[in-house]
Amino acid sequence: ETIMRQTVLPDRLILWLGQQQFPIANLLPKELIHLKKRGLEIRFCDDIRSHTKYYHAMQEFRESVIITLDDDVFYPKRTIERLIQNHKKNPKNIYCNMGLLFNRNIPYNQWTKIDKKHLFSSPNILPLGGGGVLYPKYSLSNKIFNKEDIKSLCPHTDDLWLKVMSMINRTDITFCGEFPLLFTIAKSQKENLGALNSSRNDIELKNILNKYDKYL
């Protein structure tokens, strides 16, 4: 609902649902089905946990700008607008509303949250998907679609996987400046990246780098 009330709307709004979790489409909540009348597309696909939200969209729409947003967050009305406005200034960069400073030499839970009030660009930014992230075409390595590696190396950490794929392509990341505190739907965050033991993030990042460090 808050995505549909944005000041700037996307050309298409697609909710990707893992068919293993939702095998019977007509059992979806009526409130969700009602949003289809307002333009929401609901697509069923192979369930690859948190990677589901971007994987199939980026495969199908490789020539498009993709914005990822979570379905359990209440978004401020200018969330998409600020991503698009900044993208127009430099179409090659990835843009995020929330981020950490990527540092492979210290544990994940010690990474610095970016809280600058102004635009800040660096290859060392880790975009956090929950705040909304804009990915231009060709900003990520095609290795992103290695589903077997996703499942074996980093099944829980889509943000880290996407980050390494941007590093392979030498794509800069831009933080869009100060962003309001986000509110999530109650009881929806049981398995999100932040709720997981941070050591799992360290383990899965190590898995990714062991395989892909040679490309960096």
C-alpha positions in Angstrom: 0.0 0.0 0.0 2.7 2.5 0.9 4.6 1.7 -2.3 1.4 2.4 -4.3 1.2 5.8 -2.6 4.6 6.9 -3.7 5.1 10.4 -5.3 6.8 8.6 -8.2 5.4 5.2 -9.2 7.3 2.4 -11.0 6.3 1.3 -14.5 5.5 -2.1 -13.1 5.2 -3.3 -9.5 5.8 -7.0 -9.1 5.5 -9.1 -5.9 7.5 -12.3 -6.3 6.3 -15.2 -4.1 8.0 -18.5 -3.8 5.6 -21.2 -5.1 6.9 -23.6 -2.5 5.5 -21.3 0.2 2.3 -20.3 -1.6 1.2 -23.4 -3.6 -2.4 -22.3 -3.8 -2.8 -18.8 -5.3 -6.4 -18.3 -4.3 -5.5 -18.6 -0.6 -3.7 -15.3 -0.6 -5.2 -12.6 1.6 -8.1 -10.8 0.0 -6.4 -7.4 0.8 -3.4 -8.5 -1.4 -5.6 -9.7 -4.2 -7.5 -6.4 -4.2 -4.2 -4.6 -4.9 -4.1 -6.3 -8.3 -6.9 -4.1 -9.4 -4.6 -1.1 -8.8 -1.7 -2.5 -10.8 0.1 -4.9 -8.5 1.4 -8.0 -10.3 1.8 -11.2 -8.3 4.2 -13.7 -9.8 5.0 -17.2 -8.5 8.5 -18.5 -8.9 11.2 -20.8 -7.5 11.7 -19.9 -3.8 15.3 -18.8 -3.0 14.6 -17.2 0.3 15.5 -13.5 0.5 17.0 -13.7 -3.0 13.6 -14.2 -4.5 12.8 -10.5 -4.5 15.4 -9.6 -7.1 16.5 -12.7 -8.9 13.6 -13.4 -11.3 13.0 -9.6 -12.0 16.7 -9.1 -13.0 16.6 -12.2 -15.2 13.4 -11.2 -17.0 14.0 -7.4 -17.2 17.8 -7.2 -17.9 17.5 -3.9 -19.9 15.5 -2.2 -17.1 16.2 -0.3 -14.0 15.2 -2.5 -11.1 14.3 -1.1 -7.7 14.0 -3.6 -4.8 11.7 -3.0 -1.9 10.6 -5.3 0.9 6.9 -6.2 1.3 6.9 -5.9 5.1 8.0 -2.2 5.5 6.0 1.0 5.6 7.8 3.3 3.2 7.9 7.1 3.2 6.2 8.6 0.1 9.4 9.9 -1.5 11.4 6.6 -1.2 11.3 5.9 -4.9 11.4 9.5 -6.0 14.8 10.2 -4.3 16.3 7.0 -5.9 15.1 8.0 -9.4 16.1 11.7 -9.1 19.7 10.7 -8.1 19.8 8.0 -10.7 19.2 10.6 -13.4 22.3 12.5 -12.3 24.6 9.5 -12.7 22.8 6.5 -14.3 25.7 4.1 -13.8 25.7 4.0 -10.0 23.7 1.9 -7.7 21.6 4.0 -5.3 20.4 3.1 -1.7 18.5 4.8 1.1 20.2 2.8 3.8 23.7 1.3 3.9 26.7 0.2 5.9 30.4 0.6 5.1 31.6 -2.7 3.8 34.8 -4.0 5.6 35.9 -7.5 5.0 38.5 -7.2 7.7 36.2 -6.9 10.7 33.0 -8.7 11.8 29.7 -7.7 10.2 28.3 -6.4 13.5 31.1 -3.8 13.6 30.4 -2.3 10.2 29.6 1.4 10.4 26.0 2.5 9.6 26.0 5.4 7.1 24.2 8.4 8.5 25.4 11.2 6.4 22.8 13.9 5.6 24.1 14.4 2.0 24.9 12.2 -1.0 27.8 10.0 -0.5 29.4 7.7 -3.1 31.9 5.0 -2.6 32.6 1.4 -3.9 32.7 0.4 -0.2 29.0 1.0 0.6 26.8 -2.0 1.3 23.3 -1.2 0.3 20.6 -2.5 2.7 17.7 -3.8 0.7 15.1 -2.9 3.3 15.4 0.8 2.6 15.0 0.4 -1.2 17.9 0.0 -3.7 18.0 1.0 -7.3 20.1 -1.1 -9.7 20.8 0.2 -13.2 21.2 -2.3 -16.0 24.7 -3.8 -16.2 25.5 -2.7 -12.7 25.9 -6.3 -11.5 27.9 -9.2 -12.8 26.0 -11.9 -14.7 27.4 -14.3 -12.1 24.6 -13.1 -9.9 22.3 -15.7 -11.5 24.4 -18.7 -10.3 21.6 -20.2 -8.3 23.6 -23.1 -7.0 26.1 -20.8 -5.5 23.4 -18.7 -3.9 21.9 -21.8 -2.2 25.2 -23.2 -1.1 27.2 -20.1 -0.2 24.8 -17.5 1.0 21.1 -18.6 1.2 20.3 -15.9 3.9 22.4 -12.9 2.8 21.1 -11.4 -0.4 22.6 -8.0 0.4 26.1 -9.4 0.6 25.7 -11.4 -2.5 24.5 -8.4 -4.5 27.3 -6.3 -3.0 30.0 -8.7 -4.3 28.4 -8.9 -7.7 28.6 -5.1 -7.9 32.2 -5.2 -6.8 33.0 -7.6 -9.7 31.6 -5.0 -12.1 33.4 -2.2 -10.4 30.1 -0.3 -9.8 30.1 2.6 -7.4 27.3 2.9 -4.8 25.7 6.1 -3.8 23.9 6.7 -0.5 21.1 9.1 -1.0 21.4 11.0 2.2 19.5 11.1 5.5 16.5 8.8 5.5 13.6 8.5 8.0 13.4 5.6 10.4 11.4 2.8 8.8 8.7 0.8 10.5 8.1 -2.9 9.7 4.9 -4.9 10.0 4.6 -6.6 13.4 6.0 -10.2 13.5 7.3 -10.0 10.0 11.0 -9.8 10.8 11.7 -13.3 12.3 14.2 -14.2 9.7 15.5 -11.0 8.3 19.2 -10.3 7.8 19.4 -8.1 10.9 17.6 -10.7 13.1 20.0 -13.5 12.1 23.0 -14.1 14.2 25.6 -11.8 12.8 28.2 -14.6 12.7 26.1 -16.2 9.9 26.7 -13.0 7.9 30.4 -13.4 8.4 30.3 -17.1 7.5 28.3 -16.5 4.3 30.5 -13.5 3.2 33.5 -15.7 3.7 31.9 -18.3 1.5 31.2 -15.8 -1.2 34.7 -14.3 -1.1 36.4 -17.7 -1.1 34.6 -18.4 -4.4 34.7 -15.0 -6.1 37.7 -13.1 -4.6 39.6 -13.9 -7.8 37.3 -11.6 -9.7 37.6 -8.6 -7.4 
